[in-house]
Each structure stands twice: as structure tokens, then as C-alpha cells.
């Protein structure tokens, strides 16, 4: 595998549904793995790759990101596209290595990881069963690079955000929702009284969406 990652693999031969979970800025491959036992009742493969941008915290401690963040400036498009390509390679390798049901692969991302999830899923919607953007955003400069496709029609997208988020203001999630409308995706949008986090009530909506929208047999 081209990226460091953590994993949850159910017992049995499969094939299994899969959730690719992308962490936020300053976190790591361990950040979202704790959700594995509750997502699809633990019966899905969960793979959590780690970004390659080191984020120093002092004292020799590091977190990681997917592309550099520059205060008050738009995303570095070249770095963003490089990270997206690394994730596509990771997905290709994962599909070859693990007993994954290819029609039931959901990509989910928290914060900056959600930005990457938007790009991967909306660039190639046929590869995924759904997209979940948690406390995240899809910046307009990146939306502009995304072509429309007939495969977007009805594609399941979940957007969850906190009204008290002090890192990514809720207005940015609302802007992302409106940016998605021209693509014809099936948007489930919810706001919660929470900060930059995933509260239990938001997690319940995520679980319901997985069962009813993304992982549902078609």
C-alpha cells in the first residue's frame, strides 16, 4: 500500500462492504478507526489511510494532513490533486488486496478529509456507493475543477455539520451543499448543535444513511 493506514477487517471470507475514512488536519490514521464497530454493525471493512503532510505540534509530536493549509488563502491545487491521486492509488490497491464488494464502497471524510472525499467520489461516482462529508467543506476553487457527469444523478451524499463549529463555519457547509445541487446528487444535509466534532446524534444519522442510502441493495 502506498499510504500508511489502519484497518478493521471483519471475520469471514467476504466480500464485505467497505468504508474508506479520511482523517482531518493534524490527526492520523488512528483518528476514525474507533467508529468501525458501529458502522454497518462492524461488518464492513474499514480502511483509514494517513495523509503525507506532517503537521508539527512541538515536542517532537506530529499529526498529518492531506495538503498544506494556508491561512486566508485558497487551497494549493497542485498539492490537493497530488493527494487525491495518492488516494486513488490506495483505493486501487485496497480493492485488489481485500475481499471488498466493489459496489458497496463508501468514502467518508472528517474536516480536511471530507474535502478529499468530495473530490474522489464526485470525480468518479461510479466507484463509490456514497459520500459522507463530516464537519467539512468543498472550496469553490476545487468545485470549479470538477466536471459534471450523468453518473452524478441520484448519487448519495451526506453532509453533517455543527452550528457551533469554530474551525469550519457552518456557512461553508451550506455553501458546499449549494455547490452540489447542479450535479443532481441525492443530498442528505443535517446541522447539529455541536462544534468541530461528531456527536452521537450526528453519528446516528450517519448510521441510518449508510443503511438506507449508501449500503442499500439496488
URRA-V125480 format. One line per field, one symbol per residue. ss: DSSP state (~ for helix, > for strand, _ for the rest). phi: phi as a letter, one per 40 degrees, with the letter a starting at -180 (. if undefined). burial: + if it has 9 or more other ideal C-beta (glycine too) atoms within 8 Angstrom, else -. A space follows every 10 residues. Layout:
ss = ???
phi = ???
burial = ???
This chain:
ss = ____>>>>__ _____>>>>> >>____>___ __~~~___~~ ~~__>>>>>_ __>>>>>>__ >>>>>_____ ______~~~~ ~~~~~~~~~~ ~~~~~~~__> >>>>>>>>>> _~~~~~~~~~ ~~~_~~~__> >>>>_____~ ~~~______~ ~~___>>>>> >>_______~ ~~~~~~~~~~ ~____>>>>> >>_______~ ~~~~~~~~~~ ~~~~____
phi = .cbcababbc chcgcbcbbc bbccdgbacc cbcccdcbcf fgcbcbbbcb cbccbcbggg cbbabcacbb dgbccccccc cccccccccd cdcccccbcc cccbbbbbab fccccccdcc cccbcccbci bbbbfbabdd ccdcccccad ccdgccbbbb accbccbbdd ccccccdccc dccgcccbbb bbcaccabcd cccccccccd ccbccccb
burial = +-+-+-++-+ ---+-+++++ +++++-+-+- +++-++--++ -+-+++++++ +++-+----- --+++++--- ----+-+-++ -+++-+++++ +-+++--+-+ +--+++++++ ++++++++++ ++--+--+++ +++++++++- +++--+---- -+--++++++ +++-+--+-+ -++-+++-++ --+-+-++-+ ++-+-+-++- -++-+++-++ +-+++---
